[in-house]
Amino acid sequence: MNDSALQEDIGFDTAVPQRSAKTSKAFYGYPLIVVLGFMYFCSSGIVLPTATLVNPLMLQDASLGMNATILGTGFSVFVLVQGLSAPLVGALISRKGARFCMTMGAIVMLAAMLFLIFFVSSPLAYFIAFGVVTSAATMMVGQVAVQSTIGDWFIARRGVAMTAMMVIGASASFIGPPVINAIIGATGGTWQSGWYLLVGLSVILIPVAVLFVKNKPSDLGQHPDGVTDPSDIGTAGKGFKVYKNMGTVPFKDVLRSPYFWLISLAATGGFAAYTLAISQGVIHFTSLGFNNGLIVAGVAIMGGVSLLGKLLLGLVSDRIEPIRLIVASTVVLVIGILAGATAQNDSMLYVYYICVGFGFGGVNAVFPTAMANYFGASSFSKNLGTGIMITTVVASTLPIMSGAIFDATGSCTIAFYIVAVIVAACAVCGLLVKIPKKIVTPQGEEMSA
C-alpha cells in the first residue's frame, strides 16, 4: 500500500490549518496536565490499589457470605465493565465534553463509595457497587476522560504531556496503600473504613472538574501546544519526528480502518499480561514453592517498574513511533511471562515482575498517544474508548481461563504459556501497522510526516 492509499485508508484530511492573528495568552495546557493528573490519581489511579487492600477484608465479615471466588468475580466484573463502558464514556465526552463527563463521574463515584460503606450487605450489592458503578465512574473521571483531553490540548508535545499526566496519576499506587492502611488501622480494621479516603477525594473532584477542567484550547481562545498560529503546529505534519495525523477522521472511518484494530490488538498484549499478573501471580508462584514475602516484594517491584516504563517510553513517544514502542513492550512482556511460567529461582521471579511492570507501564502510557497520532483528535474520545473496550474485554477473560486451568491441574504454568502466545500475537499485530512517510498538501508539496 503506497502512502497516498494509506492516507486515504485512515481518512487523512490534507487541508492546512488557516493562520490566525490571535495571540494566545499563557497556555493553560501546562497547568491542566496537573489538574488531569490529579483527576486520574483520585479515580483510576487509586481505586484498584484501595480495593486490593480493602476487599479481602470482606472475607472476614460473615454477614456478607463472601468467599474467594465471589471476591475474585467482583474484580473480573470491574475489569469487564471498564471495557464495556469505555465507548459509552467516549461518546458522552464527544457530545457533552470532558468537564461534564468528569463532573458526573465524580458524583457517581461519590454515590458508589457511600453505597459501599453503608449499604453493601451481600455479594450482589458488592458486584453492583464495586464491579459496575465504581468501575464506570473511574472511566468517566479518569482514564478515558483525562487521556482524551490531553489529546485535544497537545499535538507536537502529546507524548510528553500524556506521560507527565499519567505519572502524576499513577503515583497513587505508591501513595495510596500506606494511607489506606493507616485509616483502616485507626478505625478498627473494618473494610468499610478503607473507602473513607475515596469519599473525601470524590467530594474534592466535583469542584475541581467544574472549575479547572477545560474541554479544548478553543474554549480559552488558544491553540494546541500553546502556539499563537495554528499552522505552526507541525504545519500539517512537517517537523514532527513521528507521524501525527493533523486531519479530521470521522469515527465511522476509524472503525473501518484495519490499523485501528491492529493498534488496539497490539495494546491488548500489555493489559493481558498485567491482568494475569494481578489475578494469578500470587497463586502461581505460591504453587511453585516461593514464599509469600518474596512474592509481595515482586509485586511491589512491578508497581515501581511500571511507573518507570510509563516515564521512559512516554518521554520518547514524540521521537519514536508509539506503535513501535508498544511492540517493544510486548516483546519484553513475552520474555517475562516465559521466565515466570516455570520459575525455579528468585531471579526468574524478579525477571517476571520487572518485565511485566515495565512492559505494561510502557503500553499503558503510549497506547492513547498512538491512537491520537494515527487518527487525529477529531474523534479521539470515541476512538480511545472503543480501543480500551477491545483491550479490556479480551484481558477480562484471562482470570477465568487461568483459574480453571489451575483448578484442573494445580498449576498456572499452562495458562502462562497461553498468555505468552497471545501477547506474541499482539506484537505481530503492532508490526503490521504501516506508518505514512509523506503528507501531500493541496499545493502538491511533499512533507515529512
Secondary structure, 3 states (H helix, E strand, C coil): CCHHHHHHHHCCCCCCCCCCCCCCCCCCHHHHHHHHHHHHHCCCCCHHHHHHHHHHHHHHCHHHCCCHHHHHHHHHHHHHHHHHHHHHHHHHHHHHCHHHHHHHHHHHHHHHHHHHHHCCCCHHHHHHHHHHHHHHHHHHHCHHHHHHHHHHHCCCCHHHHHHHHHHHHHCHHHHHHHHHHHHHHHCCCCCHHHHHHHHHHHHHHHHHHHHHCCCCHHHHCCCHHHCCCHHHCCCCCCCCCCCCCCCCCCHHHHHHCHHHHHHHHHHHHHHHHHHHHHHHHHHHHHHCCCCHHHHHHHHHHHHHHHHHHHHHHHHCCCCCCHHHHHHHHHHHHHHHHHHHHCCCCHHHHHHHHHHHHHHHHHHHHHHHHHHHHHHCCCCHHHHHHHHHHHHHHHHHCHHHHHHHHHHHHCCCHHHHHHHHHHHHHHHHHHHCCCCCCEEECCCCCEEEC
